[in-house]
Amino acid sequence: MLDALKMGDSVKTAAGIHGKVTALDDQVVTLEIATGVKIKIDKPFVTTVVK
């Protein structure tokens, strides 16, 4: 699932944070959690892609 992540996916993290993927690399995912608010998390903490 983590290898299939792409920009624009809506995801949920292990901490329960919901956001949209705005950037990603091998180890870090950047999520927009509110308009203009972006956070970086370690990729393994993404647990679910929300449909």
PDBQT receptor file of N, H, CA, C and O in Angstrom, charges set to zero:
ATOM      1  N   MET A   1       0.825  -1.189   0.000  1.00  0.00    +0.000 N 
ATOM      2  CA  MET A   1       0.000   0.000   0.000  1.00  0.00    +0.000 C 
ATOM      3  C   MET A   1       0.871   1.255   0.000  1.00  0.00    +0.000 C 
ATOM      4  O   MET A   1       0.581   2.215  -0.714  1.00  0.00    +0.000 OA
ATOM      5  N   LEU A   2       1.931   1.246   0.796  1.00  0.00    +0.000 N 
ATOM      6  H   LEU A   2       2.166   0.466   1.376  1.00  0.00    +0.000 HD
ATOM      7  CA  LEU A   2       2.790   2.421   0.877  1.00  0.00    +0.000 C 
ATOM      8  C   LEU A   2       3.499   2.701  -0.449  1.00  0.00    +0.000 C 
ATOM      9  O   LEU A   2       3.698   3.860  -0.814  1.00  0.00    +0.000 OA
ATOM     10  N   ASP A   3       3.877   1.652  -1.165  1.00  0.00    +0.000 N 
ATOM     11  H   ASP A   3       3.715   0.710  -0.869  1.00  0.00    +0.000 HD
ATOM     12  CA  ASP A   3       4.538   1.844  -2.453  1.00  0.00    +0.000 C 
ATOM     13  C   ASP A   3       3.599   2.426  -3.498  1.00  0.00    +0.000 C 
ATOM     14  O   ASP A   3       4.054   3.035  -4.467  1.00  0.00    +0.000 OA
ATOM     15  N   ALA A   4       2.287   2.245  -3.313  1.00  0.00    +0.000 N 
ATOM     16  H   ALA A   4       1.918   1.751  -2.526  1.00  0.00    +0.000 HD
ATOM     17  CA  ALA A   4       1.304   2.731  -4.274  1.00  0.00    +0.000 C 
ATOM     18  C   ALA A   4       0.815   4.147  -3.959  1.00  0.00    +0.000 C 
ATOM     19  O   ALA A   4       0.014   4.697  -4.715  1.00  0.00    +0.000 OA
ATOM     20  N   LEU A   5       1.280   4.747  -2.860  1.00  0.00    +0.000 N 
ATOM     21  H   LEU A   5       1.930   4.300  -2.246  1.00  0.00    +0.000 HD
ATOM     22  CA  LEU A   5       0.859   6.108  -2.526  1.00  0.00    +0.000 C 
ATOM     23  C   LEU A   5       1.239   7.068  -3.633  1.00  0.00    +0.000 C 
ATOM     24  O   LEU A   5       2.302   6.948  -4.243  1.00  0.00    +0.000 OA
ATOM     25  N   LYS A   6       0.345   8.035  -3.889  1.00  0.00    +0.000 N 
ATOM     26  H   LYS A   6      -0.518   8.132  -3.393  1.00  0.00    +0.000 HD
ATOM     27  CA  LYS A   6       0.645   9.052  -4.885  1.00  0.00    +0.000 C 
ATOM     28  C   LYS A   6       0.084  10.388  -4.424  1.00  0.00    +0.000 C 
ATOM     29  O   LYS A   6      -0.764  10.449  -3.533  1.00  0.00    +0.000 OA
ATOM     30  N   MET A   7       0.566  11.439  -5.036  1.00  0.00    +0.000 N 
ATOM     31  H   MET A   7       1.255  11.389  -5.759  1.00  0.00    +0.000 HD
ATOM     32  CA  MET A   7       0.085  12.765  -4.684  1.00  0.00    +0.000 C 
ATOM     33  C   MET A   7      -1.411  12.855  -4.944  1.00  0.00    +0.000 C 
ATOM     34  O   MET A   7      -1.914  12.353  -5.949  1.00  0.00    +0.000 OA
ATOM     35  N   GLY A   8      -2.110  13.500  -4.023  1.00  0.00    +0.000 N 
ATOM     36  H   GLY A   8      -1.702  13.907  -3.206  1.00  0.00    +0.000 HD
ATOM     37  CA  GLY A   8      -3.558  13.656  -4.144  1.00  0.00    +0.000 C 
ATOM     38  C   GLY A   8      -4.352  12.620  -3.374  1.00  0.00    +0.000 C 
ATOM     39  O   GLY A   8      -5.554  12.796  -3.176  1.00  0.00    +0.000 OA
ATOM     40  N   ASP A   9      -3.705  11.527  -2.926  1.00  0.00    +0.000 N 
ATOM     41  H   ASP A   9      -2.728  11.385  -3.086  1.00  0.00    +0.000 HD
ATOM     42  CA  ASP A   9      -4.408  10.506  -2.135  1.00  0.00    +0.000 C 
ATOM     43  C   ASP A   9      -4.828  11.085  -0.790  1.00  0.00    +0.000 C 
ATOM     44  O   ASP A   9      -4.072  11.833  -0.169  1.00  0.00    +0.000 OA
ATOM     45  N   SER A  10      -6.020  10.745  -0.343  1.00  0.00    +0.000 N 
ATOM     46  H   SER A  10      -6.634  10.138  -0.847  1.00  0.00    +0.000 HD
ATOM     47  CA  SER A  10      -6.459  11.067   1.015  1.00  0.00    +0.000 C 
ATOM     48  C   SER A  10      -6.089   9.886   1.893  1.00  0.00    +0.000 C 
ATOM     49  O   SER A  10      -6.384   8.737   1.565  1.00  0.00    +0.000 OA
ATOM     50  N   VAL A  11      -5.438  10.180   3.020  1.00  0.00    +0.000 N 
ATOM     51  H   VAL A  11      -5.198  11.113   3.287  1.00  0.00    +0.000 HD
ATOM     52  CA  VAL A  11      -4.931   9.114   3.883  1.00  0.00    +0.000 C 
ATOM     53  C   VAL A  11      -5.254   9.384   5.343  1.00  0.00    +0.000 C 
ATOM     54  O   VAL A  11      -5.642  10.490   5.720  1.00  0.00    +0.000 OA
ATOM     55  N   LYS A  12      -5.084   8.342   6.158  1.00  0.00    +0.000 N 
ATOM     56  H   LYS A  12      -4.770   7.444   5.852  1.00  0.00    +0.000 HD
ATOM     57  CA  LYS A  12      -5.190   8.434   7.607  1.00  0.00    +0.000 C 
ATOM     58  C   LYS A  12      -3.904   7.871   8.184  1.00  0.00    +0.000 C 
ATOM     59  O   LYS A  12      -3.383   6.869   7.695  1.00  0.00    +0.000 OA
ATOM     60  N   THR A  13      -3.389   8.522   9.233  1.00  0.00    +0.000 N 
ATOM     61  H   THR A  13      -3.813   9.336   9.630  1.00  0.00    +0.000 HD
ATOM     62  CA  THR A  13      -2.149   8.077   9.858  1.00  0.00    +0.000 C 
ATOM     63  C   THR A  13      -2.441   7.225  11.084  1.00  0.00    +0.000 C 
ATOM     64  O   THR A  13      -3.587   7.121  11.522  1.00  0.00    +0.000 OA
ATOM     65  N   ALA A  14      -1.401   6.620  11.630  1.00  0.00    +0.000 N 
ATOM     66  H   ALA A  14      -0.471   6.705  11.274  1.00  0.00    +0.000 HD
ATOM     67  CA  ALA A  14      -1.537   5.808  12.839  1.00  0.00    +0.000 C 
ATOM     68  C   ALA A  14      -2.018   6.650  14.022  1.00  0.00    +0.000 C 
ATOM     69  O   ALA A  14      -2.606   6.114  14.961  1.00  0.00    +0.000 OA
ATOM     70  N   ALA A  15      -1.777   7.952  13.985  1.00  0.00    +0.000 N 
ATOM     71  H   ALA A  15      -1.299   8.388  13.222  1.00  0.00    +0.000 HD
ATOM     72  CA  ALA A  15      -2.210   8.842  15.066  1.00  0.00    +0.000 C 
ATOM     73  C   ALA A  15      -3.634   9.348  14.855  1.00  0.00    +0.000 C 
ATOM     74  O   ALA A  15      -4.160  10.093  15.682  1.00  0.00    +0.000 OA
ATOM     75  N   GLY A  16      -4.264   8.938  13.734  1.00  0.00    +0.000 N 
ATOM     76  H   GLY A  16      -3.837   8.332  13.062  1.00  0.00    +0.000 HD
ATOM     77  CA  GLY A  16      -5.628   9.360  13.464  1.00  0.00    +0.000 C 
ATOM     78  C   GLY A  16      -5.741  10.668  12.708  1.00  0.00    +0.000 C 
ATOM     79  O   GLY A  16      -6.832  11.228  12.610  1.00  0.00    +0.000 OA
ATOM     80  N   ILE A  17      -4.640  11.167  12.173  1.00  0.00    +0.000 N 
ATOM     81  H   ILE A  17      -3.753  10.712  12.253  1.00  0.00    +0.000 HD
ATOM     82  CA  ILE A  17      -4.657  12.408  11.409  1.00  0.00    +0.000 C 
ATOM     83  C   ILE A  17      -5.080  12.097   9.971  1.00  0.00    +0.000 C 
ATOM     84  O   ILE A  17      -4.561  11.174   9.344  1.00  0.00    +0.000 OA
ATOM     85  N   HIS A  18      -6.023  12.877   9.469  1.00  0.00    +0.000 N 
ATOM     86  H   HIS A  18      -6.444  13.627   9.978  1.00  0.00    +0.000 HD
ATOM     87  CA  HIS A  18      -6.490  12.734   8.102  1.00  0.00    +0.000 C 
ATOM     88  C   HIS A  18      -5.891  13.860   7.270  1.00  0.00    +0.000 C 
ATOM     89  O   HIS A  18      -5.816  14.999   7.731  1.00  0.00    +0.000 OA
ATOM     90  N   GLY A  19      -5.467  13.551   6.050  1.00  0.00    +0.000 N 
ATOM     91  H   GLY A  19      -5.529  12.625   5.676  1.00  0.00    +0.000 HD
ATOM     92  CA  GLY A  19      -4.908  14.594   5.197  1.00  0.00    +0.000 C 
ATOM     93  C   GLY A  19      -4.757  14.119   3.772  1.00  0.00    +0.000 C 
ATOM     94  O   GLY A  19      -5.015  12.959   3.451  1.00  0.00    +0.000 OA
ATOM     95  N   LYS A  20      -4.334  15.041   2.922  1.00  0.00    +0.000 N 
ATOM     96  H   LYS A  20      -4.125  15.983   3.183  1.00  0.00    +0.000 HD
ATOM     97  CA  LYS A  20      -4.107  14.745   1.510  1.00  0.00    +0.000 C 
ATOM     98  C   LYS A  20      -2.616  14.798   1.233  1.00  0.00    +0.000 C 
ATOM     99  O   LYS A  20      -1.936  15.728   1.665  1.00  0.00    +0.000 OA
ATOM    100  N   VAL A  21      -2.102  13.804   0.514  1.00  0.00    +0.000 N 
ATOM    101  H   VAL A  21      -2.654  13.048   0.163  1.00  0.00    +0.000 HD
ATOM    102  CA  VAL A  21      -0.678  13.737   0.174  1.00  0.00    +0.000 C 
ATOM    103  C   VAL A  21      -0.358  14.840  -0.828  1.00  0.00    +0.000 C 
ATOM    104  O   VAL A  21      -0.948  14.908  -1.906  1.00  0.00    +0.000 OA
ATOM    105  N   THR A  22       0.597  15.711  -0.450  1.00  0.00    +0.000 N 
ATOM    106  H   THR A  22       1.076  15.655   0.426  1.00  0.00    +0.000 HD
ATOM    107  CA  THR A  22       1.010  16.779  -1.356  1.00  0.00    +0.000 C 
ATOM    108  C   THR A  22       2.432  16.579  -1.868  1.00  0.00    +0.000 C 
ATOM    109  O   THR A  22       2.828  17.192  -2.859  1.00  0.00    +0.000 OA
ATOM    110  N   ALA A  23       3.200  15.724  -1.196  1.00  0.00    +0.000 N 
ATOM    111  H   ALA A  23       2.878  15.227  -0.390  1.00  0.00    +0.000 HD
ATOM    112  CA  ALA A  23       4.561  15.393  -1.642  1.00  0.00    +0.000 C 
ATOM    113  C   ALA A  23       4.973  14.110  -0.938  1.00  0.00    +0.000 C 
ATOM    114  O   ALA A  23       4.510  13.809   0.162  1.00  0.00    +0.000 OA
ATOM    115  N   LEU A  24       5.853  13.359  -1.593  1.00  0.00    +0.000 N 
ATOM    116  H   LEU A  24       6.230  13.603  -2.487  1.00  0.00    +0.000 HD
ATOM    117  CA  LEU A  24       6.366  12.154  -0.958  1.00  0.00    +0.000 C 
ATOM    118  C   LEU A  24       7.697  11.764  -1.555  1.00  0.00    +0.000 C 
ATOM    119  O   LEU A  24       7.999  12.060  -2.711  1.00  0.00    +0.000 OA
ATOM    120  N   ASP A  25       8.488  11.089  -0.734  1.00  0.00    +0.000 N 
ATOM    121  H   ASP A  25       8.243  10.848   0.205  1.00  0.00    +0.000 HD
ATOM    122  CA  ASP A  25       9.728  10.482  -1.208  1.00  0.00    +0.000 C 
ATOM    123  C   ASP A  25       9.830   9.101  -0.571  1.00  0.00    +0.000 C 
ATOM    124  O   ASP A  25       8.825   8.569  -0.101  1.00  0.00    +0.000 OA
ATOM    125  N   ASP A  26      10.996   8.526  -0.546  1.00  0.00    +0.000 N 
ATOM    126  H   ASP A  26      11.812   8.958  -0.928  1.00  0.00    +0.000 HD
ATOM    127  CA  ASP A  26      11.137   7.154  -0.044  1.00  0.00    +0.000 C 
ATOM    128  C   ASP A  26      10.768   6.996   1.415  1.00  0.00    +0.000 C 
ATOM    129  O   ASP A  26      10.299   5.929   1.814  1.00  0.00    +0.000 OA
ATOM    130  N   GLN A  27      10.969   8.042   2.239  1.00  0.00    +0.000 N 
ATOM    131  H   GLN A  27      11.350   8.909   1.915  1.00  0.00    +0.000 HD
ATOM    132  CA  GLN A  27      10.776   7.888   3.672  1.00  0.00    +0.000 C 
ATOM    133  C   GLN A  27       9.807   8.879   4.305  1.00  0.00    +0.000 C 
ATOM    134  O   GLN A  27       9.337   8.641   5.418  1.00  0.00    +0.000 OA
ATOM    135  N   VAL A  28       9.496   9.983   3.629  1.00  0.00    +0.000 N 
ATOM    136  H   VAL A  28       9.878  10.176   2.725  1.00  0.00    +0.000 HD
ATOM    137  CA  VAL A  28       8.683  11.046   4.227  1.00  0.00    +0.000 C 
ATOM    138  C   VAL A  28       7.498  11.375   3.328  1.00  0.00    +0.000 C 
ATOM    139  O   VAL A  28       7.619  11.429   2.104  1.00  0.00    +0.000 OA
ATOM    140  N   VAL A  29       6.348  11.593   3.965  1.00  0.00    +0.000 N 
ATOM    141  H   VAL A  29       6.249  11.549   4.959  1.00  0.00    +0.000 HD
ATOM    142  CA  VAL A  29       5.132  12.004   3.259  1.00  0.00    +0.000 C 
ATOM    143  C   VAL A  29       4.724  13.365   3.805  1.00  0.00    +0.000 C 
ATOM    144  O   VAL A  29       4.701  13.572   5.019  1.00  0.00    +0.000 OA
ATOM    145  N   THR A  30       4.405  14.289   2.911  1.00  0.00    +0.000 N 
ATOM    146  H   THR A  30       4.424  14.121   1.926  1.00  0.00    +0.000 HD
ATOM    147  CA  THR A  30       3.886  15.588   3.328  1.00  0.00    +0.000 C 
ATOM    148  C   THR A  30       2.376  15.567   3.139  1.00  0.00    +0.000 C 
ATOM    149  O   THR A  30       1.873  15.274   2.055  1.00  0.00    +0.000 OA
ATOM    150  N   LEU A  31       1.655  15.887   4.230  1.00  0.00    +0.000 N 
ATOM    151  H   LEU A  31       2.064  16.125   5.111  1.00  0.00    +0.000 HD
ATOM    152  CA  LEU A  31       0.193  15.893   4.201  1.00  0.00    +0.000 C 
ATOM    153  C   LEU A  31      -0.317  17.305   4.404  1.00  0.00    +0.000 C 
ATOM    154  O   LEU A  31       0.205  18.057   5.227  1.00  0.00    +0.000 OA
ATOM    155  N   GLU A  32      -1.351  17.659   3.639  1.00  0.00    +0.000 N 
ATOM    156  H   GLU A  32      -1.774  17.049   2.970  1.00  0.00    +0.000 HD
ATOM    157  CA  GLU A  32      -2.071  18.901   3.896  1.00  0.00    +0.000 C 
ATOM    158  C   GLU A  32      -3.258  18.524   4.764  1.00  0.00    +0.000 C 
ATOM    159  O   GLU A  32      -4.145  17.788   4.331  1.00  0.00    +0.000 OA
ATOM    160  N   ILE A  33      -3.272  19.036   6.001  1.00  0.00    +0.000 N 
ATOM    161  H   ILE A  33      -2.552  19.634   6.353  1.00  0.00    +0.000 HD
ATOM    162  CA  ILE A  33      -4.317  18.646   6.948  1.00  0.00    +0.000 C 
ATOM    163  C   ILE A  33      -5.400  19.714   7.079  1.00  0.00    +0.000 C 
ATOM    164  O   ILE A  33      -6.458  19.455   7.652  1.00  0.00    +0.000 OA
ATOM    165  N   ALA A  34      -5.149  20.893   6.561  1.00  0.00    +0.000 N 
ATOM    166  H   ALA A  34      -4.290  21.104   6.095  1.00  0.00    +0.000 HD
ATOM    167  CA  ALA A  34      -6.118  21.983   6.454  1.00  0.00    +0.000 C 
ATOM    168  C   ALA A  34      -5.585  22.888   5.347  1.00  0.00    +0.000 C 
ATOM    169  O   ALA A  34      -4.424  22.768   4.956  1.00  0.00    +0.000 OA
ATOM    170  N   THR A  35      -6.405  23.772   4.849  1.00  0.00    +0.000 N 
ATOM    171  H   THR A  35      -7.349  23.869   5.166  1.00  0.00    +0.000 HD
ATOM    172  CA  THR A  35      -5.965  24.639   3.770  1.00  0.00    +0.000 C 
ATOM    173  C   THR A  35      -4.706  25.394   4.173  1.00  0.00    +0.000 C 
ATOM    174  O   THR A  35      -4.716  26.195   5.108  1.00  0.00    +0.000 OA
ATOM    175  N   GLY A  36      -3.622  25.124   3.452  1.00  0.00    +0.000 N 
ATOM    176  H   GLY A  36      -3.614  24.474   2.693  1.00  0.00    +0.000 HD
ATOM    177  CA  GLY A  36      -2.353  25.798   3.712  1.00  0.00    +0.000 C 
ATOM    178  C   GLY A  36      -1.549  25.263   4.881  1.00  0.00    +0.000 C 
ATOM    179  O   GLY A  36      -0.483  25.797   5.183  1.00  0.00    +0.000 OA
ATOM    180  N   VAL A  37      -2.036  24.211   5.554  1.00  0.00    +0.000 N 
ATOM    181  H   VAL A  37      -2.902  23.777   5.308  1.00  0.00    +0.000 HD
ATOM    182  CA  VAL A  37      -1.330  23.639   6.701  1.00  0.00    +0.000 C 
ATOM    183  C   VAL A  37      -0.782  22.278   6.296  1.00  0.00    +0.000 C 
ATOM    184  O   VAL A  37      -1.544  21.345   6.039  1.00  0.00    +0.000 OA
ATOM    185  N   LYS A  38       0.547  22.167   6.240  1.00  0.00    +0.000 N 
ATOM    186  H   LYS A  38       1.166  22.924   6.449  1.00  0.00    +0.000 HD
ATOM    187  CA  LYS A  38       1.191  20.928   5.811  1.00  0.00    +0.000 C 
ATOM    188  C   LYS A  38       2.099  20.403   6.910  1.00  0.00    +0.000 C 
ATOM    189  O   LYS A  38       2.773  21.164   7.605  1.00  0.00    +0.000 OA
ATOM    190  N   ILE A  39       2.098  19.083   7.050  1.00  0.00    +0.000 N 
ATOM    191  H   ILE A  39       1.551  18.465   6.486  1.00  0.00    +0.000 HD
ATOM    192  CA  ILE A  39       2.980  18.427   8.010  1.00  0.00    +0.000 C 
ATOM    193  C   ILE A  39       3.743  17.319   7.289  1.00  0.00    +0.000 C 
ATOM    194  O   ILE A  39       3.284  16.787   6.279  1.00  0.00    +0.000 OA
ATOM    195  N   LYS A  40       4.900  16.985   7.818  1.00  0.00    +0.000 N 
ATOM    196  H   LYS A  40       5.274  17.417   8.639  1.00  0.00    +0.000 HD
ATOM    197  CA  LYS A  40       5.686  15.876   7.282  1.00  0.00    +0.000 C 
ATOM    198  C   LYS A  40       5.651  14.746   8.292  1.00  0.00    +0.000 C 
ATOM    199  O   LYS A  40       5.817  14.967   9.492  1.00  0.00    +0.000 OA
ATOM    200  N   ILE A  41       5.433  13.519   7.796  1.00  0.00    +0.000 N 
ATOM    201  H   ILE A  41       5.298  13.340   6.821  1.00  0.00    +0.000 HD
ATOM    202  CA  ILE A  41       5.440  12.345   8.665  1.00  0.00    +0.000 C 
ATOM    203  C   ILE A  41       6.268  11.256   8.004  1.00  0.00    +0.000 C 
ATOM    204  O   ILE A  41       6.481  11.268   6.792  1.00  0.00    +0.000 OA
ATOM    205  N   ASP A  42       6.728  10.320   8.811  1.00  0.00    +0.000 N 
ATOM    206  H   ASP A  42       6.554  10.309   9.796  1.00  0.00    +0.000 HD
ATOM    207  CA  ASP A  42       7.429   9.164   8.268  1.00  0.00    +0.000 C 
ATOM    208  C   ASP A  42       6.422   8.280   7.540  1.00  0.00    +0.000 C 
ATOM    209  O   ASP A  42       5.324   8.034   8.039  1.00  0.00    +0.000 OA
ATOM    210  N   LYS A  43       6.797   7.814   6.384  1.00  0.00    +0.000 N 
ATOM    211  H   LYS A  43       7.689   8.013   5.979  1.00  0.00    +0.000 HD
ATOM    212  CA  LYS A  43       5.906   7.041   5.522  1.00  0.00    +0.000 C 
ATOM    213  C   LYS A  43       5.255   5.830   6.210  1.00  0.00    +0.000 C 
ATOM    214  O   LYS A  43       4.078   5.568   5.963  1.00  0.00    +0.000 OA
ATOM    215  N   PRO A  44       5.977   5.081   7.066  1.00  0.00    +0.000 N 
ATOM    216  CA  PRO A  44       5.345   3.913   7.693  1.00  0.00    +0.000 C 
ATOM    217  C   PRO A  44       4.143   4.235   8.599  1.00  0.00    +0.000 C 
ATOM    218  O   PRO A  44       3.376   3.337   8.945  1.00  0.00    +0.000 OA
ATOM    219  N   PHE A  45       3.976   5.505   8.981  1.00  0.00    +0.000 N 
ATOM    220  H   PHE A  45       4.599   6.235   8.699  1.00  0.00    +0.000 HD
ATOM    221  CA  PHE A  45       2.855   5.868   9.841  1.00  0.00    +0.000 C 
ATOM    222  C   PHE A  45       1.558   6.116   9.072  1.00  0.00    +0.000 C 
ATOM    223  O   PHE A  45       0.513   6.340   9.683  1.00  0.00    +0.000 OA
ATOM    224  N   VAL A  46       1.614   6.079   7.741  1.00  0.00    +0.000 N 
ATOM    225  H   VAL A  46       2.463   5.898   7.244  1.00  0.00    +0.000 HD
ATOM    226  CA  VAL A  46       0.377   6.114   6.944  1.00  0.00    +0.000 C 
ATOM    227  C   VAL A  46      -0.225   4.724   7.017  1.00  0.00    +0.000 C 
ATOM    228  O   VAL A  46       0.414   3.749   6.621  1.00  0.00    +0.000 OA
ATOM    229  N   THR A  47      -1.457   4.622   7.522  1.00  0.00    +0.000 N 
ATOM    230  H   THR A  47      -1.976   5.414   7.844  1.00  0.00    +0.000 HD
ATOM    231  CA  THR A  47      -2.060   3.307   7.719  1.00  0.00    +0.000 C 
ATOM    232  C   THR A  47      -3.166   2.980   6.740  1.00  0.00    +0.000 C 
ATOM    233  O   THR A  47      -3.418   1.807   6.464  1.00  0.00    +0.000 OA
ATOM    234  N   THR A  48      -3.839   4.007   6.201  1.00  0.00    +0.000 N 
ATOM    235  H   THR A  48      -3.635   4.959   6.425  1.00  0.00    +0.000 HD
ATOM    236  CA  THR A  48      -5.016   3.761   5.356  1.00  0.00    +0.000 C 
ATOM    237  C   THR A  48      -5.091   4.800   4.259  1.00  0.00    +0.000 C 
ATOM    238  O   THR A  48      -4.853   5.984   4.495  1.00  0.00    +0.000 OA
ATOM    239  N   VAL A  49      -5.423   4.353   3.055  1.00  0.00    +0.000 N 
ATOM    240  H   VAL A  49      -5.616   3.391   2.863  1.00  0.00    +0.000 HD
ATOM    241  CA  VAL A  49      -5.792   5.278   1.976  1.00  0.00    +0.000 C 
ATOM    242  C   VAL A  49      -7.317   5.335   1.995  1.00  0.00    +0.000 C 
ATOM    243  O   VAL A  49      -7.990   4.316   1.841  1.00  0.00    +0.000 OA
ATOM    244  N   VAL A  50      -7.851   6.545   2.185  1.00  0.00    +0.000 N 
ATOM    245  H   VAL A  50      -7.304   7.372   2.310  1.00  0.00    +0.000 HD
ATOM    246  CA  VAL A  50      -9.296   6.750   2.290  1.00  0.00    +0.000 C 
ATOM    247  C   VAL A  50      -9.868   6.908   0.897  1.00  0.00    +0.000 C 
ATOM    248  O   VAL A  50      -9.392   7.728   0.111  1.00  0.00    +0.000 OA
ATOM    249  N   LYS A  51     -10.888   6.124   0.591  1.00  0.00    +0.000 N 
ATOM    250  H   LYS A  51     -11.274   5.458   1.229  1.00  0.00    +0.000 HD
ATOM    251  CA  LYS A  51     -11.511   6.178  -0.736  1.00  0.00    +0.000 C 
ATOM    252  C   LYS A  51     -12.502   7.303  -0.813  1.00  0.00    +0.000 C 
ATOM    253  O   LYS A  51     -13.127   7.505  -1.854  1.00  0.00    +0.000 OA
TER     254      LYS A  51
